[in-house]
Amino acid sequence: MSFLRSTTARAFLAPRPCIRSPFLHNTRPLGWPRMASTEAPKPRPPPRRRTSDVYRERNRNLLMYSSAVIIATLGVTYAAVPLYRMFCAATGFAGTPNVGTGRFEAERLVPVEGAHRIKVHFNADRAESLPWTFTPQQRFVTVLPGETSLAFYTAKNKSDQDIIGIATYNVTPDRVAPYFSKVECFCFEEQKLLAGEEVDMPLLFFIDKDILDDPSCRNIDDVVLSYTFFRARRNTKGQLEPDAAETEVQNSLGFGGYENAPKAEVRNAESNKTEK
């Protein structure tokens, strides 16, 4: 028994041989301790967002985009009529004389000799609510394309109060308007006449020589320039505007044949009536 015990003890206490694997090059004894790895740890993937957070952010972005589109649409709708008038004044569309400064270079203000002369007739109207007299000092003038011409209107305040007036204008036929340019005009700003005051209002204009290159204007002999004076009033923004029905103002501008959006004050009044 003692022999068996000593033999067994020696077998367990003897050092273990190094076991090598035929499939590994870097082998080590099984009993050796494992050393720390020198490789950088792999980054952990970011935590996944909850589905509710994703939908909440999408709804927030959709709300912001929708609000921006609605605000932009309302702004364009509110400014449609003023922008349309500015466009007509710059391009001569719808019978509005061209008031842009791009055609006022000195080389363009030269009469085209030998061209057909055009007779420009002057017309003057006023609203019934305006106690003024408003008349042109000349019935017509004849001009060459590129020739500047000076004309005058006379206005008199027949009331015992100071009154501010605003003039609108248009040219007929409509196709001439892009070439009818005004250098100086009393219609560019409001006119204040004291009680009983009478003033002469100048108008400096020319017909652009590009009209000679337009086939639709070759047979035009007569042009009518019309002005209409209205009593001025202040709107909700404190700006002066004609004190008259919108249809009357649009007709004086030559927009009678076009559909226009009602003013904001009119739209609000109509919506209030509908709610009541």
LOKOL-611800 format. One line per 3 residues: number of its first residue (from 0); for each residue x, y, z of N, C-alpha, C. Coordinates in steps of 0.05 Angstrom, whole numbers. Atoms other than C-alpha are relative to their C-alpha. Example, Ala and Ser with C-alpha at 12.3 -4.5 7.8 and 13.67 -1.06 7.14 Angstrom:
residues 2
0	18 -24 0 246 -90 156 18 24 0 | -16 -24 -1 273 -21 143 -15 22 14
***
This chain:
residues 276
0	16 -24 0 0 0 0 17 25 0 | -17 -23 -1 55 48 17 13 6 -26 | -13 -3 26 87 34 -49 -19 13 -20
3	20 -12 18 23 51 -86 -5 29 6 | 4 -28 -7 14 115 -47 23 18 -10 | -23 -16 9 84 140 -62 1 3 -30
6	0 -2 29 78 123 -135 -22 19 -10 | 22 -18 8 11 159 -141 7 29 6 | -7 -28 -7 38 221 -106 20 10 -19
9	-20 -9 20 99 224 -152 -13 6 -27 | 13 -4 26 53 218 -212 -15 27 -1 | 15 -25 -1 10 277 -191 18 24 3
12	-17 -23 -6 68 321 -167 21 4 -22 | -20 -3 22 112 310 -229 -9 22 -19 | 8 -22 19 114 370 -278 -13 -11 -25
15	15 9 24 66 364 -336 15 7 -25 | -14 -6 25 95 359 -406 -15 21 -17 | 11 -21 18 84 415 -457 -14 -13 -23
18	16 12 21 28 395 -504 -2 19 -23 | 0 -18 23 33 424 -574 -22 -10 -19 | 21 7 19 -23 425 -624 11 1 -28
21	-10 -1 28 -8 408 -697 -12 22 -17 | 14 -21 16 -56 463 -720 8 28 8 | -7 -26 -10 -26 521 -681 30 3 0
24	-28 -6 1 41 554 -690 9 11 27 | -7 -13 -26 41 596 -626 -13 -16 22 | 11 16 -21 29 543 -574 15 5 26
27	-12 -4 -26 44 545 -501 -9 -23 18 | 9 21 -19 40 497 -443 -27 6 11 | 27 -4 -10 -29 486 -416 0 13 27
30	0 -10 -27 -9 506 -348 9 29 3 | -9 -28 -1 19 575 -366 -23 19 3 | 22 -20 -3 -22 637 -346 -4 15 -27
33	7 -16 24 -58 676 -402 7 29 4 | -9 -28 -2 -27 744 -416 -23 18 -12 | 20 -20 10 -69 808 -430 4 5 -30
36	-2 -5 28 -85 822 -503 8 28 -6 | -9 -27 8 -51 881 -537 -17 13 -21 | 18 -11 21 -106 891 -589 -20 19 13
39	19 -19 -10 -151 952 -581 -28 -12 0 | 27 11 -1 -221 934 -559 -18 11 -22 | 18 -9 21 -274 937 -612 -21 19 11
42	20 -19 -11 -321 997 -605 -27 -13 1 | 27 11 -3 -389 981 -580 -19 15 -19 | 20 -14 17 -446 996 -628 -17 19 16
45	16 -20 -14 -487 1058 -610 -27 -13 8 | 26 12 -9 -550 1042 -571 -22 8 -20 | 22 -4 18 -611 1036 -615 -20 18 12
48	20 -19 -10 -661 1093 -610 -27 -14 1 | 26 11 -2 -729 1077 -588 -18 9 -23 | 18 -7 22 -783 1076 -641 -17 24 5
51	16 -24 -7 -824 1128 -604 15 25 -4 | -16 -24 4 -766 1177 -605 4 6 -29 | -3 -4 29 -756 1167 -680 -25 13 -12
54	25 -11 10 -829 1181 -695 -5 28 11 | 4 -26 -12 -830 1240 -648 16 21 -15 | -17 -19 15 -772 1273 -685 -11 4 -28
57	12 -3 27 -804 1259 -753 -24 18 0 | 24 -17 -2 -869 1291 -731 8 29 5 | -9 -28 -5 -831 1352 -705 10 13 -26
60	-10 -11 25 -795 1361 -771 -22 5 -20 | 23 -4 19 -859 1352 -811 -16 24 8 | 15 -23 -9 -894 1404 -768 15 26 -7
63	-16 -24 6 -837 1454 -778 -2 6 -30 | 2 -4 29 -837 1444 -854 -27 10 -9 | 27 -7 7 -912 1449 -858 -6 29 8
66	4 -27 -9 -913 1513 -817 14 20 -18 | -15 -19 18 -859 1545 -861 -14 3 -27 | 14 -2 25 -898 1528 -924 -25 16 2
69	25 -15 -4 -963 1556 -896 6 30 3 | -7 -28 -4 -930 1621 -874 9 12 -26 | -9 -11 26 -895 1630 -941 -23 3 -19
72	23 -2 18 -960 1617 -978 -17 24 7 | 15 -23 -9 -997 1668 -936 14 26 -7 | -15 -24 7 -942 1719 -947 -2 7 -30
75	2 -5 29 -943 1710 -1022 -28 8 -8 | 28 -7 6 -1019 1714 -1024 -5 29 8 | 4 -28 -9 -1019 1779 -984 14 20 -17
78	-16 -19 16 -965 1811 -1027 -5 -4 -30 | 4 6 28 -993 1785 -1093 -7 25 -16 | 9 -24 14 -1029 1850 -1113 22 21 -2
81	-22 -19 3 -971 1898 -1095 22 -9 -18 | -21 10 17 -921 1853 -1128 -8 0 -30 | 10 0 28 -964 1847 -1190 1 29 -11
84	-1 -28 9 -969 1923 -1194 29 8 -6 | -29 -6 5 -893 1929 -1187 9 -13 -25 | -7 14 24 -885 1877 -1241 -10 15 -25
87	12 -14 22 -932 1915 -1287 15 27 -5 | -14 -25 4 -896 1981 -1274 28 -4 -11 | -27 5 10 -829 1949 -1289 1 -11 -29
90	0 13 26 -850 1911 -1351 -20 13 -20 | 20 -12 18 -909 1952 -1378 -23 -19 -5 | 22 19 4 -957 1893 -1371 -26 12 8
93	27 -9 -6 -1032 1906 -1371 -4 30 -3 | 5 -28 5 -1026 1976 -1397 13 19 20 | -13 -17 -20 -983 2003 -1340 26 11 -12
96	-24 -11 12 -929 2051 -1366 25 -9 15 | -25 9 -11 -858 2030 -1355 13 23 16 | -13 -20 -16 -826 2068 -1297 28 -9 9
99	-27 9 -7 -761 2029 -1293 21 19 -11 | -21 -19 7 -695 2067 -1298 20 -13 -20 | -19 13 17 -659 2016 -1342 1 11 -28
102	1 -11 28 -680 2052 -1406 7 29 -2 | -5 -28 -1 -658 2121 -1386 29 8 -7 | -27 -7 8 -587 2117 -1413 -1 22 -22
105	-1 -23 19 -566 2178 -1455 -2 -10 -29 | 1 9 28 -556 2137 -1518 -27 -10 -9 | 27 9 7 -628 2112 -1515 -19 24 -3
108	18 -24 1 -658 2182 -1508 8 17 -24 | -6 -14 25 -643 2201 -1580 -22 -6 -20 | 22 5 19 -699 2211 -1630 10 -16 -25
111	-6 15 24 -700 2162 -1688 -10 15 -24 | 8 -16 23 -700 2207 -1749 -11 -18 -22 | 13 15 21 -745 2184 -1805 -20 -20 9
114	20 19 -10 -788 2141 -1760 -28 13 0 | 27 -9 0 -863 2146 -1758 -7 14 26 | 8 -14 -25 -889 2198 -1708 -25 -12 12
117	23 11 -15 -937 2176 -1654 -13 23 15 | 15 -21 -14 -992 2221 -1627 -8 -11 28 | 7 7 -28 -999 2217 -1551 -22 18 10
120	22 -16 -11 -1066 2239 -1524 0 -2 31 | 0 -2 -30 -1075 2260 -1451 -29 1 10 | 27 2 -12 -1136 2242 -1410 2 4 30
123	0 -6 -29 -1154 2265 -1339 -27 -7 11 | 24 6 -15 -1206 2237 -1291 5 3 30 | -2 -2 -29 -1220 2243 -1217 -24 -15 12
126	22 13 -14 -1262 2206 -1166 -20 21 9 | 21 -19 -7 -1329 2238 -1148 4 10 29 | -5 -9 -27 -1307 2242 -1075 22 20 3
129	-22 -19 -1 -1248 2287 -1092 -9 26 -12 | 9 -26 10 -1268 2361 -1097 22 15 -14 | -21 -13 16 -1214 2378 -1147 -9 3 -29
132	0 0 29 -1210 2399 -1219 27 -10 -9 | -25 12 10 -1159 2360 -1258 -2 -2 -30 | 1 -1 30 -1145 2374 -1332 28 1 -11
135	-26 -3 14 -1088 2367 -1382 2 27 -13 | -4 -26 13 -1058 2432 -1408 3 -3 -30 | -1 5 29 -1050 2401 -1478 -16 -25 -6
138	16 23 8 -1095 2353 -1514 17 -23 -9 | -17 21 10 -1039 2315 -1548 27 12 -8 | -26 -7 11 -966 2317 -1571 8 -23 -20
141	-11 20 18 -931 2281 -1628 30 -4 5 | -28 6 -7 -865 2247 -1614 11 -21 -18 | -14 22 14 -813 2204 -1648 9 -20 21
144	-11 19 -19 -789 2140 -1615 28 9 9 | -25 -10 -11 -732 2158 -1568 0 29 7 | 1 -29 -5 -753 2231 -1563 -15 6 26
147	13 -8 -25 -768 2260 -1494 -19 23 -5 | 21 -21 3 -829 2304 -1486 -10 8 27 | 9 -11 -25 -854 2348 -1430 -29 9 -3
150	28 -7 0 -928 2355 -1415 -8 9 29 | 9 -10 -26 -968 2387 -1358 -29 -5 4 | 28 1 -9 -1032 2375 -1320 -4 21 21
153	6 -20 -20 -1067 2425 -1276 -21 -11 19 | 18 10 -21 -1101 2408 -1210 -6 23 19 | 8 -22 -18 -1141 2455 -1165 -18 -12 22
156	16 8 -22 -1169 2442 -1096 -23 20 4 | 23 -18 -2 -1239 2472 -1095 -13 1 27 | 12 1 -27 -1254 2457 -1022 15 19 18
159	-13 -17 -20 -1237 2495 -959 17 -16 19 | -17 17 -16 -1195 2438 -932 24 -9 -16 | -24 11 13 -1125 2412 -947 -6 -30 -5
162	7 27 8 -1131 2347 -985 25 -13 -13 | -22 15 13 -1080 2294 -1005 -13 -19 -21 | 10 16 22 -1092 2260 -1072 21 -19 -10
165	-17 20 12 -1063 2199 -1106 -9 -5 -28 | 7 4 28 -1061 2189 -1181 8 -28 -9 | -6 25 14 -1065 2123 -1219 2 6 -30
168	-4 -6 29 -1048 2116 -1293 1 -26 -15 | -3 22 18 -1049 2070 -1352 1 10 -29 | -4 -6 28 -1035 2069 -1427 -16 -19 -17
171	13 17 20 -1077 2044 -1484 9 8 -28 | 4 29 -4 -1068 2004 -1526 21 -13 18 | -17 13 -20 -1037 1956 -1477 27 -7 -11
174	-26 9 11 -982 1932 -1524 21 22 -2 | -19 -22 1 -951 2001 -1524 13 5 28 | -9 -7 -27 -943 2004 -1448 29 -9 6
177	-28 7 -6 -876 1966 -1446 20 20 -11 | -18 -19 13 -846 2021 -1489 -5 29 9 | 7 -27 -9 -879 2081 -1455 13 4 28
180	-16 -4 -25 -828 2104 -1402 -2 28 9 | 2 -26 -12 -836 2161 -1354 25 6 16 | -24 -9 -14 -774 2198 -1330 -8 14 26
183	10 -15 -23 -811 2245 -1282 -30 2 -2 | 29 0 1 -883 2243 -1262 -11 7 28 | 13 -7 -25 -929 2272 -1208 -14 -24 12
186	13 24 -10 -959 2203 -1201 19 -18 16 | -19 16 -15 -896 2176 -1168 -5 2 30 | 5 -4 -28 -919 2204 -1101 -26 15 4
189	25 -14 -5 -980 2233 -1067 3 30 -2 | 0 -29 4 -999 2305 -1079 -19 13 20 | 16 -14 -20 -1023 2351 -1024 -5 29 -10
192	9 -27 8 -1063 2413 -1044 -13 14 23 | 13 -15 -20 -1080 2466 -995 -28 10 -9 | 27 -10 7 -1150 2495 -992 1 22 -21
195	0 -19 22 -1162 2532 -1058 25 2 -16 | -26 -2 15 -1092 2518 -1084 -2 -13 -28 | -2 10 27 -1078 2507 -1158 29 -4 -8
198	-28 7 6 -1015 2473 -1183 2 -12 -28 | -7 13 26 -983 2452 -1249 17 -25 6 | -14 25 -5 -960 2380 -1250 14 -9 -25
201	-15 7 24 -904 2362 -1299 1 -30 -5 | -3 28 8 -896 2297 -1337 21 -1 -22 | -22 3 20 -831 2279 -1374 1 -29 -8
204	2 27 9 -836 2217 -1417 13 -3 -27 | -9 6 27 -811 2183 -1480 -10 -28 -7 | 6 26 10 -829 2123 -1523 25 -14 -9
207	-25 13 6 -772 2074 -1526 1 -8 -29 | -3 6 28 -744 2063 -1595 -1 -30 -6 | 4 29 5 -749 1987 -1586 -28 -6 -11
210	27 4 11 -822 1996 -1606 1 -5 -30 | -3 3 29 -797 1998 -1678 5 -29 -7 | -6 28 5 -775 1925 -1671 -23 -19 7
213	23 17 -9 -842 1900 -1645 -21 0 -23 | 19 1 23 -886 1876 -1703 -29 8 8 | 28 -6 -9 -950 1885 -1661 -4 30 3
216	3 -28 -4 -936 1960 -1655 6 17 -25 | -9 -14 24 -918 1978 -1726 -22 18 -11 | 22 -16 11 -987 2005 -1745 -14 18 21
219	12 -17 -21 -1000 2045 -1681 6 29 -6 | -3 -29 5 -1011 2119 -1694 -7 17 24 | 10 -15 -22 -1046 2141 -1630 3 -16 26
222	-2 11 -27 -1033 2128 -1556 -14 18 20 | 15 -16 -20 -1076 2150 -1497 13 -5 27 | -10 1 -28 -1045 2165 -1429 -21 11 18
225	22 -8 -18 -1098 2167 -1375 9 1 29 | -5 -3 -29 -1093 2192 -1303 -27 3 14 | 24 -3 -17 -1145 2186 -1248 10 7 28
228	-7 -9 -27 -1139 2224 -1182 -21 -10 20 | 17 8 -21 -1168 2196 -1118 8 14 26 | -7 -9 -26 -1173 2223 -1048 15 -22 15
231	-17 19 -13 -1120 2190 -1005 -11 -6 28 | 7 8 -28 -1133 2152 -940 23 -19 9 | -21 17 -12 -1088 2112 -893 -12 -27 6
234	10 27 -6 -1096 2037 -888 9 -8 28 | -7 10 -27 -1084 1994 -827 29 1 6 | -29 -2 -3 -1009 1998 -838 10 29 0
237	-8 -28 1 -1009 2074 -841 9 10 -27 | -8 -8 26 -996 2076 -915 -23 13 -15 | 20 -14 16 -1033 2122 -963 -9 -17 -24
240	11 15 22 -1079 2090 -1014 -25 14 -10 | 24 -13 11 -1137 2112 -1059 -25 -6 17 | 24 3 -16 -1201 2123 -1019 -23 -5 -20
243	21 7 19 -1247 2087 -1068 -3 -30 0 | 5 29 2 -1276 2019 -1083 23 -13 -16 | -23 14 13 -1224 1968 -1105 -5 -4 -30
246	6 3 28 -1259 1956 -1171 5 26 -15 | -4 -26 13 -1256 2030 -1187 30 5 -3 | -29 -4 1 -1181 2033 -1171 12 -19 -21
249	-11 19 19 -1167 1970 -1212 -6 9 -29 | 7 -9 27 -1204 1998 -1272 17 24 -9 | -17 -23 7 -1164 2063 -1269 28 -9 -6
252	-27 11 6 -1100 2021 -1270 1 -17 -25 | 1 17 24 -1123 1982 -1330 -2 -29 6 | 2 28 -8 -1134 1918 -1290 -29 -9 0
255	28 7 -2 -1209 1917 -1301 -7 -28 -11 | 5 26 12 -1205 1854 -1343 14 -23 14 | -15 21 -14 -1164 1816 -1292 -13 -5 27
258	11 6 -26 -1187 1780 -1230 21 5 21 | -19 -8 -21 -1155 1808 -1167 -11 -11 27 | 7 9 -27 -1154 1780 -1096 -9 24 16
261	9 -23 -17 -1193 1823 -1046 21 6 21 | -19 -8 -21 -1155 1862 -994 -4 -15 25 | 1 14 -25 -1140 1834 -926 -23 9 17
264	22 -11 -16 -1190 1881 -893 -27 -11 -9 | 25 11 10 -1245 1857 -939 -3 -29 6 | 2 29 -6 -1228 1784 -929 -7 -4 29
267	6 3 -29 -1229 1793 -853 -28 7 6 | 27 -8 -6 -1295 1829 -854 -20 -21 -10 | 18 21 11 -1327 1775 -898 1 -25 18
270	-2 23 -17 -1300 1720 -853 -15 4 27 | 14 -6 -25 -1328 1755 -791 -30 -3 -4 | 29 2 5 -1397 1759 -823 -8 -29 -2
273	6 29 2 -1394 1685 -840 -1 -14 27 | 0 13 -26 -1377 1666 -769 -25 8 16 | 24 -8 -14 -1435 1707 -742 -25 -13 -11
***
